Amino acid sequence: MLAGAVAGVMEHSLMYPVDCVKTRMQSLQPEPAARYRNVLEGLWRIMRTEGIWRPMRGLNITATGAGPAHALYFACYEKLKKTLTDIIHAGGNSHLANGAAGCVATLLHDAAMNPAEVVKQRMQMYNSPYQRVTDCVRAVWCNEGAGAFYRSYTTQLTMNIPFQAIHFMAYESLQEHLNPHRQYHPGSHMVAGACAGAIAAAATTPLDVCKTLLNTQEALALNTNISGHITGMAHAFRTVYRVGGLTAYFRGVQARVIYQMPSTAIAWSVYEFFKYILTERKEGR
């Protein structure tokens, strides 16, 4: 859990500026000043026009949520992977066990992380009215109720369960080839993590676009919605299609892959490093 918490905070902190650009690039119809051709252009324009620290707004709530979320995530994954592998394929590597363990771990991770995601994405949007985390939390709570912090939870799970199943199966499969003896090997953890993250990210981009819409309740989409709020995955899917057509489901795919490759590489590298250090210390006593 300690190794997982450190990995989660490091991953989200280091990749946060790219995440900010990704959120804006997934906007269904952004303001002219917030239309970016690629991640680097987006970062440069945000820092030049809105201030050098603007891409970091909301980092504190993200780091606060990432620690406990990733602690639960990695602890649950390791325990379930071992238990299921012993049942399905004792002494070997089971893709089914890896995928199933990743799915269950995602339930805990997203339950802890979802409120932080809502606040984070609202603060990342162009012309966001929120300067501080407390302002955003208070506004969401008062105007939309506590349920707003979990409005995208089902969509988040619908996205993250297949994402994590693909991610963990790809990572463990690559480890079989790159690091068959399963020793601590930084290079293999980094390469396997980056490749697994890229594959999973590209495959689940449409769901991430819908999740962003549910979290931000983008004004343009709300104007096309009679009920006032976009609720549920099916509603979000229909709204995305109505506003932007099929191509809208892949808005920000480049930014998402660019974000996930180093993100998962950092997460696995830091996690495996701290797990190795802590295990070595325990065995040395």
Backbone hydrogen bonds in HBPLUS format (Angstrom, degrees):
<---DONOR---> <-ACCEPTOR-->    atom                        ^
c    i                          cat <-CA-CA->   ^        H-A-AA   ^      H-
h    n   atom  resd res      DA  || num        DHA   H-A  angle D-A-AA Bond
n    s   type  num  typ     dist DA aas  dist angle  dist       angle   num
A0005-ALA N   A0001-MET O   2.90 MM   4  6.07 155.5  1.96 146.0 152.1     1
A0006-VAL N   A0002-LEU O   3.08 MM   4  6.32 166.4  2.10 154.8 157.5     2
A0007-ALA N   A0003-ALA O   3.02 MM   4  6.16 161.1  2.06 145.9 151.7     3
A0008-GLY N   A0004-GLY O   2.90 MM   4  6.07 156.8  1.95 148.5 154.6     4
A0009-VAL N   A0005-ALA O   3.08 MM   4  6.30 166.7  2.10 152.7 155.3     5
A0010-MET N   A0006-VAL O   2.99 MM   4  6.11 164.8  2.02 152.3 157.0     6
A0011-GLU N   A0007-ALA O   2.91 MM   4  5.97 165.3  1.93 149.3 153.8     7
A0012-HIS N   A0008-GLY O   3.10 MM   4  6.22 178.2  2.10 153.7 154.2     8
A0013-SER N   A0009-VAL O   2.99 MM   4  5.92 154.1  2.06 143.4 151.3     9
A0014-LEU N   A0010-MET O   3.00 MM   4  6.00 172.2  2.00 153.8 156.1    10
A0015-MET N   A0011-GLU O   3.19 MM   4  6.19 153.3  2.26 145.3 152.5    11
A0019-ASP N   A0015-MET O   3.08 MM   4  6.33 153.0  2.15 151.6 160.1    12
A0020-CYS N   A0016-TYR O   2.96 MM   4  6.27 147.1  2.07 153.2 161.8    13
A0021-VAL N   A0017-PRO O   3.30 MM   4  6.67 155.7  2.36 143.8 148.4    14
A0022-LYS N   A0018-VAL O   2.92 MM   4  6.19 158.8  1.96 150.4 156.9    15
A0023-THR N   A0019-ASP O   2.98 MM   4  6.21 160.2  2.02 150.6 154.3    16
A0024-ARG N   A0020-CYS O   3.28 MM   4  6.59 157.6  2.34 144.7 149.9    17
A0025-MET N   A0021-VAL O   2.87 MM   4  6.11 154.1  1.94 153.2 161.3    18
A0026-GLN N   A0022-LYS O   3.09 MM   4  6.28 129.1  2.36 143.9 155.9    19
A0027-SER N   A0024-ARG O   3.11 MM   3  5.30 161.6  2.15 106.6 112.0    20
A0034-ALA N   A0031-GLU O   2.80 MM   3  5.19 156.7  1.86 115.9 124.0    21
A0042-GLY N   A0038-ASN O   3.03 MM   4  6.20 156.5  2.08 146.6 153.9    22
A0043-LEU N   A0039-VAL O   2.89 MM   4  6.18 163.3  1.92 158.1 161.3    23
A0044-TRP N   A0040-LEU O   2.99 MM   4  6.14 167.6  2.00 150.8 154.4    24
A0045-ARG N   A0041-GLU O   2.94 MM   4  6.09 166.2  1.95 153.2 156.7    25
A0046-ILE N   A0042-GLY O   2.97 MM   4  6.09 158.7  2.01 150.6 156.6    26
A0047-MET N   A0043-LEU O   3.04 MM   4  6.21 170.2  2.05 153.8 156.3    27
A0048-ARG N   A0044-TRP O   2.93 MM   4  6.03 151.9  2.01 145.2 153.8    28
A0049-THR N   A0045-ARG O   2.94 MM   4  5.88 162.5  1.97 147.1 151.0    29
A0050-GLU N   A0046-ILE O   2.80 MM   4  5.37 151.3  1.89 141.8 150.0    30
A0051-GLY N   A0047-MET O   3.26 MM   4  4.68 133.0  2.49 109.7 115.2    31
A0054-ARG N   A0051-GLY O   3.14 MM   3  5.37 160.6  2.18 108.7 114.7    32
A0056-MET N   A0053-TRP O   2.98 MM   3  5.48 154.1  2.05 115.9 124.3    33
A0057-ARG N   A0054-ARG O   3.17 MM   3  5.49 172.3  2.18 117.3 119.6    34
A0059-LEU N   A0056-MET O   3.06 MM   3  5.56 153.2  2.14 143.2 140.7    35
A0062-THR N   A0058-GLY O   3.31 MM   4  6.54 155.3  2.38 147.0 154.2    36
A0063-ALA N   A0059-LEU O   2.88 MM   4  6.11 164.1  1.91 160.1 163.0    37
A0064-THR N   A0060-ASN O   3.06 MM   4  6.18 153.1  2.13 141.6 149.3    38
A0065-GLY N   A0061-ILE O   3.06 MM   4  6.24 151.0  2.14 141.2 147.8    39
A0066-ALA N   A0062-THR O   2.81 MM   4  5.92 151.7  1.89 149.0 158.0    40
A0067-GLY N   A0063-ALA O   3.35 MM   4  6.37 156.1  2.41 146.1 147.7    41
A0069-ALA N   A0065-GLY O   3.17 MM   4  6.10 155.1  2.23 149.2 156.4    42
A0070-HIS N   A0066-ALA O   2.94 MM   4  5.81 165.3  1.96 146.3 149.6    43
A0071-ALA N   A0067-GLY O   3.06 MM   4  6.18 145.5  2.19 145.7 156.1    44
A0072-LEU N   A0068-PRO O   3.09 MM   4  6.25 165.3  2.11 149.4 151.4    45
A0073-TYR N   A0069-ALA O   3.01 MM   4  6.10 152.6  2.09 138.2 146.9    46
A0074-PHE N   A0070-HIS O   2.98 MM   4  5.99 178.1  1.99 148.4 147.9    47
A0075-ALA N   A0071-ALA O   3.18 MM   4  6.09 159.1  2.22 142.1 148.5    48
A0076-CYS N   A0072-LEU O   2.94 MM   4  5.87 161.7  1.97 144.5 150.2    49
A0077-TYR N   A0073-TYR O   3.02 MM   4  6.12 157.8  2.07 142.0 148.9    50
A0078-GLU N   A0074-PHE O   2.96 MM   4  6.07 170.9  1.97 151.5 153.3    51
A0079-LYS N   A0075-ALA O   3.15 MM   4  6.24 167.6  2.17 147.9 151.6    52
A0080-LEU N   A0076-CYS O   2.96 MM   4  6.01 170.7  1.97 153.8 156.9    53
A0081-LYS N   A0077-TYR O   2.83 MM   4  5.78 158.6  1.87 149.6 156.5    54
A0082-LYS N   A0078-GLU O   3.17 MM   4  6.26 164.6  2.20 144.7 148.0    55
A0083-THR N   A0079-LYS O   3.07 MM   4  6.26 166.3  2.09 149.8 154.0    56
A0084-LEU N   A0080-LEU O   2.81 MM   4  5.86 174.0  1.82 157.0 159.0    57
A0085-THR N   A0081-LYS O   2.93 MM   4  5.85 154.9  1.99 142.4 150.2    58
A0086-ASP N   A0082-LYS O   3.06 MM   4  6.16 156.2  2.12 145.1 150.8    59
A0087-ILE N   A0083-THR O   3.31 MM   4  6.58 138.4  2.49 135.7 146.2    60
A0087-ILE N   A0084-LEU O   3.12 MM   3  5.06 125.8  2.43  92.5 106.6    61
A0088-ILE N   A0084-LEU O   2.80 MM   4  6.01 168.2  1.82 158.6 161.5    62
A0089-HIS N   A0085-THR O   2.76 MM   4  5.21 145.2  1.88 134.3 145.9    63
A0092-GLY N   A0089-HIS O   3.04 MM   3  5.59 159.8  2.08 141.1 140.9    64
A0098-ASN N   A0094-SER O   3.01 MM   4  6.30 159.0  2.05 149.7 155.5    65
A0099-GLY N   A0095-HIS O   2.90 MM   4  6.07 164.7  1.92 151.0 154.8    66
A0100-ALA N   A0096-LEU O   2.92 MM   4  6.02 165.3  1.94 149.7 154.2    67
A0101-ALA N   A0097-ALA O   2.94 MM   4  5.95 161.0  1.97 146.3 151.8    68
A0102-GLY N   A0098-ASN O   3.03 MM   4  6.16 153.9  2.10 142.3 149.6    69
A0103-CYS N   A0099-GLY O   3.01 MM   4  6.27 148.9  2.11 145.5 153.7    70
A0104-VAL N   A0100-ALA O   3.12 MM   4  6.42 164.6  2.14 153.7 156.0    71
A0105-ALA N   A0101-ALA O   2.99 MM   4  6.11 161.9  2.02 148.2 153.9    72
A0106-THR N   A0102-GLY O   3.07 MM   4  6.15 140.3  2.23 137.2 146.9    73
A0107-LEU N   A0104-VAL O   3.11 MM   3  5.36 130.3  2.37 102.2 114.3    74
A0109-HIS N   A0105-ALA O   3.03 MM   4  6.27 166.3  2.05 151.5 155.9    75
A0110-ASP N   A0106-THR O   2.90 MM   4  5.90 174.8  1.90 154.4 155.7    76
A0111-ALA N   A0107-LEU O   3.24 MM   4  6.23 147.5  2.36 133.9 142.5    77
A0112-ALA N   A0108-LEU O   3.25 MM   4  6.49 151.6  2.33 147.9 153.8    78
A0113-MET N   A0109-HIS O   2.96 MM   4  6.08 145.1  2.09 143.7 154.7    79
A0114-ASN N   A0110-ASP O   2.89 MM   4  5.41 152.4  1.96 145.0 146.6    80
A0117-GLU N   A0113-MET O   3.02 MM   4  6.27 149.9  2.12 153.4 162.9    81
A0118-VAL N   A0114-ASN O   3.08 MM   4  6.40 155.4  2.14 155.9 161.1    82
A0119-VAL N   A0115-PRO O   3.25 MM   4  6.54 168.5  2.26 152.5 153.8    83
A0120-LYS N   A0116-ALA O   2.86 MM   4  5.93 165.0  1.88 150.4 155.6    84
A0121-GLN N   A0117-GLU O   2.95 MM   4  6.03 171.8  1.96 152.9 154.5    85
A0122-ARG N   A0118-VAL O   3.22 MM   4  6.35 154.1  2.29 144.8 151.7    86
A0123-MET N   A0119-VAL O   3.10 MM   4  6.31 148.4  2.20 148.3 156.7    87
A0124-GLN N   A0120-LYS O   3.01 MM   4  6.24 130.9  2.25 141.4 155.5    88
A0128-SER N   A0125-MET O   3.20 MM   3  5.36 131.9  2.45 136.3 127.4    89
A0136-CYS N   A0132-ARG O   3.30 MM   4  6.67 157.5  2.36 149.4 154.6    90
A0137-VAL N   A0133-VAL O   2.94 MM   4  6.21 168.1  1.96 161.8 164.7    91
A0138-ARG N   A0134-THR O   2.98 MM   4  6.01 164.5  2.00 145.4 150.0    92
A0139-ALA N   A0135-ASP O   3.01 MM   4  6.13 159.3  2.05 144.6 150.5    93
A0140-VAL N   A0136-CYS O   2.97 MM   4  6.14 168.3  1.98 156.6 159.3    94
A0141-TRP N   A0137-VAL O   2.97 MM   4  6.05 164.7  2.00 149.3 154.2    95
A0142-CYS N   A0138-ARG O   2.93 MM   4  6.02 164.6  1.96 150.1 154.4    96
A0143-ASN N   A0139-ALA O   2.92 MM   4  5.82 162.8  1.95 147.7 153.2    97
A0144-GLU N   A0140-VAL O   2.89 MM   4  5.38 154.5  1.95 138.8 146.2    98
A0145-GLY N   A0141-TRP O   3.11 MM   4  4.53 133.4  2.34 108.1 117.8    99
A0148-ALA N   A0145-GLY O   3.14 MM   3  5.85 160.1  2.18 118.1 123.3   100
A0149-PHE N   A0146-ALA O   3.15 MM   3  5.93 154.8  2.21 120.8 125.9   101
A0150-TYR N   A0147-GLY O   3.00 MM   3  5.44 155.6  2.06 111.0 118.7   102
A0151-ARG N   A0148-ALA O   3.33 MM   3  4.86 171.8  2.34  97.9  99.5   103
A0153-TYR N   A0150-TYR O   3.12 MM   3  4.97 164.5  2.14 104.0 108.2   104
A0156-GLN N   A0152-SER O   2.66 MM   4  5.81 157.0  1.71 156.8 165.0   105
A0157-LEU N   A0153-TYR O   2.85 MM   4  6.10 156.8  1.90 149.6 155.1   106
A0158-THR N   A0154-THR O   2.81 MM   4  6.01 157.3  1.86 143.4 150.7   107
A0159-MET N   A0155-THR O   2.80 MM   4  6.04 141.1  1.95 146.0 156.2   108
A0160-ASN N   A0156-GLN O   2.68 MM   4  5.80 170.9  1.69 153.1 156.5   109
A0161-ILE N   A0157-LEU O   2.78 MM   4  5.48 161.5  1.82 146.4 149.7   110
A0163-PHE N   A0159-MET O   3.04 MM   4  6.12 153.9  2.11 143.9 151.8   111
A0164-GLN N   A0160-ASN O   2.69 MM   4  5.67 169.0  1.70 147.2 150.1   112
A0165-ALA N   A0161-ILE O   2.94 MM   4  6.03 154.2  2.01 146.0 153.9   113
A0166-ILE N   A0162-PRO O   2.96 MM   4  6.06 169.8  1.97 150.1 152.5   114
A0167-HIS N   A0163-PHE O   2.78 MM   4  5.89 161.4  1.81 149.1 155.7   115
A0168-PHE N   A0164-GLN O   2.82 MM   4  5.80 175.2  1.82 148.8 150.3   116
A0169-MET N   A0165-ALA O   3.08 MM   4  6.08 161.5  2.11 143.9 149.8   117
A0170-ALA N   A0166-ILE O   2.86 MM   4  5.89 158.9  1.91 148.3 154.9   118
A0171-TYR N   A0167-HIS O   2.88 MM   4  6.02 158.9  1.93 146.9 153.6   119
A0172-GLU N   A0168-PHE O   2.92 MM   4  5.99 173.9  1.92 151.5 153.5   120
A0173-SER N   A0169-MET O   2.95 MM   4  5.93 151.0  2.04 138.8 147.6   121
A0174-LEU N   A0170-ALA O   2.90 MM   4  6.04 159.1  1.95 148.1 153.4   122
A0175-GLN N   A0171-TYR O   2.89 MM   4  6.12 148.7  1.99 146.2 155.8   123
A0176-GLU N   A0172-GLU O   3.07 MM   4  6.30 140.5  2.23 137.7 147.1   124
A0177-HIS N   A0174-LEU O   3.14 MM   3  5.29 128.9  2.41  97.6 110.1   125
A0178-LEU N   A0174-LEU O   2.79 MM   4  5.99 169.8  1.80 159.1 162.7   126
A0179-ASN N   A0175-GLN O   2.74 MM   4  4.93 150.4  1.82 129.1 137.8   127
A0182-ARG N   A0179-ASN O   2.94 MM   3  5.38 161.0  1.97 119.1 125.1   128
A0189-HIS N   A0185-HIS O   3.18 MM   4  6.41 161.5  2.21 158.8 164.5   129
A0190-MET N   A0186-PRO O   3.00 MM   4  6.15 156.2  2.06 151.1 157.3   130
A0191-VAL N   A0187-GLY O   2.99 MM   4  6.18 170.9  2.00 155.9 157.9   131
A0192-ALA N   A0188-SER O   2.95 MM   4  5.82 163.4  1.97 144.6 150.0   132
A0193-GLY N   A0189-HIS O   2.99 MM   4  5.84 152.6  2.07 133.6 142.0   133
A0194-ALA N   A0190-MET O   2.98 MM   4  6.10 161.5  2.02 147.2 152.0   134
A0195-CYS N   A0191-VAL O   3.02 MM   4  6.18 172.0  2.03 156.4 158.3   135
A0196-ALA N   A0192-ALA O   2.98 MM   4  5.98 162.4  2.02 146.7 152.3   136
A0197-GLY N   A0193-GLY O   2.97 MM   4  6.01 156.4  2.02 144.4 151.1   137
A0198-ALA N   A0194-ALA O   3.03 MM   4  6.22 154.8  2.10 146.9 153.3   138
A0199-ILE N   A0195-CYS O   3.13 MM   4  6.33 167.0  2.14 152.9 155.4   139
A0200-ALA N   A0196-ALA O   3.13 MM   4  6.24 170.7  2.14 150.0 152.8   140
A0201-ALA N   A0197-GLY O   2.89 MM   4  5.88 153.9  1.96 144.3 152.1   141
A0202-ALA N   A0198-ALA O   3.12 MM   4  6.22 170.9  2.13 151.4 153.0   142
A0203-ALA N   A0199-ILE O   3.27 MM   4  6.40 160.6  2.31 146.3 151.6   143
A0204-THR N   A0200-ALA O   3.25 MM   4  6.34 138.2  2.43 141.5 150.6   144
A0208-ASP N   A0204-THR O   3.23 MM   4  6.55 146.1  2.35 145.6 155.6   145
A0208-ASP N   A0205-THR O   2.95 MM   3  4.97 120.2  2.32  98.7 114.8   146
A0209-VAL N   A0205-THR O   3.00 MM   4  6.30 151.6  2.08 160.0 167.4   147
A0210-CYS N   A0206-PRO O   3.25 MM   4  6.54 156.8  2.30 142.4 147.8   148
A0211-LYS N   A0207-LEU O   2.96 MM   4  6.18 151.6  2.04 142.7 150.9   149
A0212-THR N   A0208-ASP O   2.95 MM   4  6.16 157.4  2.00 147.0 152.4   150
A0213-LEU N   A0209-VAL O   3.09 MM   4  6.36 154.5  2.16 144.8 151.4   151
A0214-LEU N   A0210-CYS O   3.01 MM   4  6.29 158.6  2.06 149.3 154.5   152
A0215-ASN N   A0211-LYS O   2.95 MM   4  6.18 153.1  2.02 149.1 156.7   153
A0216-THR N   A0212-THR O   2.92 MM   4  6.03 162.7  1.95 152.4 156.6   154
A0217-GLN N   A0213-LEU O   2.80 MM   4  5.45 147.5  1.91 144.3 152.1   155
A0222-LEU N   A0218-GLU O   3.00 MM   4  6.27 155.3  2.06 153.3 161.3   156
A0223-ASN N   A0219-ALA O   2.99 MM   4  6.25 142.6  2.13 148.3 157.8   157
A0224-THR N   A0221-ALA O   3.08 MM   3  5.36 143.7  2.22 102.7 113.1   158
A0225-ASN N   A0222-LEU O   3.02 MM   3  4.95 160.0  2.06 104.7 110.2   159
A0236-ALA N   A0232-GLY O   3.05 MM   4  6.29 156.9  2.10 148.2 155.2   160
A0237-PHE N   A0233-MET O   2.85 MM   4  6.13 158.6  1.90 155.6 161.3   161
A0238-ARG N   A0234-ALA O   3.04 MM   4  6.30 162.1  2.07 149.7 153.8   162
A0239-THR N   A0235-HIS O   2.98 MM   4  6.19 157.4  2.03 147.4 153.9   163
A0240-VAL N   A0236-ALA O   2.94 MM   4  6.13 164.0  1.96 155.0 158.5   164
A0241-TYR N   A0237-PHE O   3.13 MM   4  6.30 164.1  2.15 148.3 152.5   165
A0242-ARG N   A0238-ARG O   2.91 MM   4  6.07 158.3  1.96 148.5 154.9   166
A0243-VAL N   A0239-THR O   2.97 MM   4  6.11 155.9  2.03 150.9 156.4   167
A0244-GLY N   A0240-VAL O   2.88 MM   4  5.87 165.3  1.90 152.0 156.8   168
A0245-GLY N   A0241-TYR O   2.82 MM   4  4.29 144.5  1.94 118.4 125.1   169
A0248-ALA N   A0245-GLY O   3.16 MM   3  5.64 145.1  2.29 108.8 118.2   170
A0249-TYR N   A0246-LEU O   3.12 MM   3  5.82 153.3  2.20 117.1 123.4   171
A0250-PHE N   A0247-THR O   3.07 MM   3  5.63 157.8  2.12 113.2 120.0   172
A0251-ARG N   A0248-ALA O   3.24 MM   3  5.23 160.2  2.29 111.8 109.2   173
A0253-VAL N   A0250-PHE O   3.30 MM   3  5.40 151.7  2.39 128.7 122.7   174
A0256-ARG N   A0252-GLY O   2.80 MM   4  5.99 153.0  1.87 152.3 161.0   175
A0257-VAL N   A0253-VAL O   2.97 MM   4  6.17 162.9  1.99 151.8 154.6   176
A0258-ILE N   A0254-GLN O   2.92 MM   4  6.08 165.7  1.94 151.7 156.5   177
A0259-TYR N   A0255-ALA O   2.80 MM   4  5.87 142.7  1.94 138.6 149.1   178
A0260-GLN N   A0256-ARG O   2.84 MM   4  6.01 161.5  1.88 147.8 152.9   179
A0261-MET N   A0257-VAL O   2.97 MM   4  6.01 163.1  2.00 154.7 157.2   180
A0263-SER N   A0259-TYR O   3.16 MM   4  6.02 145.8  2.28 140.2 150.0   181
A0264-THR N   A0260-GLN O   2.85 MM   4  5.78 175.6  1.85 152.1 152.3   182
A0265-ALA N   A0261-MET O   3.12 MM   4  6.17 151.3  2.20 141.1 149.9   183
A0266-ILE N   A0262-PRO O   2.78 MM   4  5.89 159.2  1.82 148.4 153.1   184
A0267-ALA N   A0263-SER O   2.94 MM   4  6.16 165.2  1.96 148.2 152.8   185
A0268-TRP N   A0264-THR O   2.99 MM   4  6.05 173.4  1.99 147.9 149.6   186
A0269-SER N   A0265-ALA O   2.99 MM   4  5.99 158.7  2.04 143.2 150.1   187
A0270-VAL N   A0266-ILE O   2.87 MM   4  5.93 173.9  1.88 158.3 160.2   188
A0271-TYR N   A0267-ALA O   2.90 MM   4  5.90 159.5  1.94 144.9 151.9   189
A0272-GLU N   A0268-TRP O   2.86 MM   4  5.86 170.3  1.87 148.2 151.5   190
A0273-PHE N   A0269-SER O   2.97 MM   4  6.02 149.9  2.07 140.5 149.5   191
A0274-PHE N   A0270-VAL O   2.96 MM   4  6.16 173.5  1.97 156.1 157.0   192
A0275-LYS N   A0271-TYR O   2.88 MM   4  5.99 155.6  1.94 150.2 158.1   193
A0276-TYR N   A0272-GLU O   2.92 MM   4  5.95 152.6  2.00 137.4 144.8   194
A0277-ILE N   A0273-PHE O   2.90 MM   4  6.19 165.0  1.92 154.0 157.8   195
A0278-LEU N   A0274-PHE O   2.88 MM   4  5.92 170.0  1.89 148.5 151.8   196
A0279-THR N   A0275-LYS O   2.93 MM   4  5.92 152.6  2.01 140.8 148.8   197
A0280-GLU N   A0276-TYR O   2.87 MM   4  6.00 159.0  1.92 149.8 155.8   198
A0281-ARG N   A0277-ILE O   2.99 MM   4  6.20 158.1  2.04 148.8 154.7   199
A0282-LYS N   A0278-LEU O   3.03 MM   4  6.17 153.2  2.10 139.3 146.7   200
A0283-GLU N   A0279-THR O   2.92 MM   4  6.16 159.6  1.97 150.2 155.4   201
A0284-GLY N   A0280-GLU O   2.91 MM   4  6.02 136.4  2.11 140.3 152.3   202
A0285-ARG N   A0282-LYS O   3.36 MM   3  5.56 154.0  2.43 101.0 108.3   203
